[in-house]
Amino acid sequence: TTPIDETMDAVAELIQQGKVLHAGVCNYSTAQMQEAEQTIHLVSNQVPFSMVNRGIEEKTIPYSVAHNKSILAYSPMELGLLTGKMTPGYKFAEGDHRASNKFFTDESILKTNAFLQKIKPLADSKNATLAQLVIRWTLQRPGITIALVGSRNKEQAVQNAKAMNVLLTPDEINFINEQLKTL
């Protein structure tokens, strides 16, 4: 047996005992999900996804859609990068893992901010913040069920939740997607 088999056997036992209702995984590849599903029915996979980190669109999302699995997308704001508040030369506090993250190089920050300036008029036209527009775009992506968005305080949490009031038309989504090609 593999570690995945052992883990899923344990979760199946918890479900059988009534201690757990459903099984979901985090950061599983499609192959790992398929292996787990030989033992147990999975309902979800929690994976990173953002406008700049879309790797799951190739295999994970198609598999999840085809097999009726929820995708809980975490870090849709890419650790704050997509707020538009980062600037080149930003000094991270000691221990902040963003300092070595490829999305936080000066070049990446410049490219991302240029992209964000292109979509800002759309956010403004909807009386939305860039963060709200980014969150809503994430939620309207095929296969994304939930966007798990962090916040530093109550006000941010309330502002993030207001992304649900922003509705994007297919043309607006296409506009954003076209601008993303410049990244």
C-alpha positions in Angstrom: 0.0 0.0 0.0 1.0 3.6 -0.6 0.9 6.5 1.9 -2.2 7.8 -0.1 -3.9 4.4 0.3 -3.2 4.4 4.0 -4.4 7.9 4.5 -7.6 7.3 2.5 -8.3 4.1 4.4 -8.1 6.1 7.7 -10.4 8.8 6.3 -12.9 6.1 5.0 -13.0 4.7 8.5 -13.7 8.1 10.0 -16.6 8.5 7.5 -17.9 5.1 8.4 -17.8 6.0 12.1 -19.8 9.2 11.3 -16.9 11.5 12.5 -16.4 12.9 9.0 -19.0 13.6 6.4 -16.9 13.9 3.2 -13.3 13.6 2.1 -11.3 16.4 0.4 -7.7 16.8 -0.3 -5.2 19.7 -0.5 -2.5 20.2 -3.2 -3.2 16.9 -4.9 -2.2 16.3 -8.5 -4.7 14.7 -10.8 -2.7 11.4 -10.5 -2.9 11.6 -6.7 -6.6 12.3 -6.8 -7.1 9.3 -9.1 -5.1 7.1 -6.7 -7.1 8.3 -3.7 -10.3 7.7 -5.5 -9.5 4.0 -5.7 -10.1 3.9 -2.0 -12.5 6.8 -1.2 -14.8 9.3 -2.9 -13.3 12.7 -2.9 -15.5 15.8 -3.1 -12.8 18.5 -3.3 -9.2 19.6 -3.9 -7.8 22.7 -2.3 -5.1 24.2 -4.6 -3.4 27.4 -5.3 -4.9 29.5 -8.2 -4.6 33.1 -9.2 -4.5 35.2 -12.3 -0.7 34.7 -12.4 -0.6 31.1 -11.1 -3.0 29.1 -13.4 -1.2 25.8 -13.7 -4.2 23.9 -12.5 -6.1 24.8 -15.6 -4.2 22.2 -17.6 -5.1 19.0 -15.7 -6.6 19.5 -12.3 -9.6 21.7 -13.3 -10.6 19.5 -16.3 -10.4 16.3 -14.1 -12.3 18.0 -11.3 -15.1 19.2 -13.6 -15.4 15.9 -15.4 -15.6 14.0 -12.0 -17.8 16.6 -10.2 -15.2 17.7 -7.7 -15.1 21.1 -6.1 -12.0 23.3 -6.4 -11.2 25.5 -3.4 -8.8 28.0 -4.9 -6.4 29.4 -2.3 -4.2 32.5 -2.7 -6.3 34.1 -5.5 -4.6 37.4 -4.6 -1.2 35.7 -5.0 -0.1 36.7 -1.5 -1.0 40.3 -2.0 0.6 40.7 -5.4 -2.7 41.3 -7.2 -3.8 44.1 -4.9 -1.6 46.5 -6.8 0.0 47.7 -3.6 3.4 46.0 -4.2 6.2 48.1 -5.7 9.6 47.1 -7.0 12.3 47.1 -4.3 9.8 46.2 -1.6 11.6 45.0 1.5 10.1 41.9 3.0 10.4 41.3 6.7 12.7 38.6 7.8 11.1 35.2 7.3 8.6 36.4 4.8 8.7 33.6 2.1 7.6 36.1 -0.6 11.2 37.4 -0.7 12.2 34.3 -2.6 8.9 33.8 -4.6 9.2 34.2 -8.4 6.1 36.4 -8.5 7.8 39.0 -6.2 10.8 39.9 -8.3 11.0 43.6 -9.3 10.4 42.5 -12.9 7.3 40.5 -12.0 5.9 43.2 -9.8 6.3 45.8 -12.6 4.6 43.5 -15.2 1.8 42.6 -12.8 1.2 46.3 -11.9 1.1 47.2 -15.6 -1.5 44.5 -16.1 -3.5 45.7 -13.1 -3.5 49.3 -14.4 -5.1 48.0 -17.6 -8.0 46.4 -15.7 -8.4 49.1 -13.1 -10.9 51.2 -15.3 -13.1 48.1 -15.4 -13.0 47.8 -11.6 -13.7 51.6 -11.3 -16.7 51.3 -13.7 -18.2 48.7 -11.3 -17.4 50.7 -8.2 -15.1 47.8 -7.2 -11.6 47.6 -5.9 -8.9 45.8 -7.9 -9.0 43.0 -5.2 -12.8 42.6 -5.7 -12.4 42.4 -9.4 -9.6 39.8 -9.1 -11.6 37.7 -6.6 -14.7 37.9 -8.8 -12.7 36.9 -11.9 -11.4 33.9 -10.0 -14.9 32.8 -8.9 -16.2 33.1 -12.5 -13.4 30.8 -13.8 -14.7 27.4 -15.1 -14.2 24.8 -12.4 -13.5 27.1 -9.5 -16.0 26.5 -6.7 -14.7 28.7 -3.9 -12.0 31.4 -3.6 -10.3 31.2 -0.2 -9.1 34.8 0.4 -7.1 35.9 3.3 -7.5 39.2 5.1 -5.5 41.0 7.7 -8.5 42.6 9.5 -12.2 42.8 9.6 -12.4 45.6 7.1 -10.5 43.6 4.5 -12.7 40.6 5.1 -15.8 42.7 4.5 -14.3 44.3 1.4 -13.3 40.9 0.0 -16.8 39.5 0.5 -18.2 42.4 -1.5 -16.6 40.8 -4.6 -19.8 38.8 -4.7 -21.6 42.0 -5.8 -19.4 42.4 -8.8 -20.7 40.6 -11.9 -18.5 40.2 -15.0 -20.0 39.8 -18.4 -18.4 37.3 -20.8 -17.0 40.3 -22.8 -15.4 41.7 -19.6 -13.9 38.3 -18.7 -12.5 38.1 -22.2 -11.1 41.6 -21.8 -9.3 40.6 -18.6 -8.1 37.4 -20.2 -6.7 39.3 -23.1 -4.8 41.6 -20.8 -3.5 38.6 -18.8 -1.7 37.5 -22.0 0.7 40.5 -21.5 2.0 39.0 -18.3 
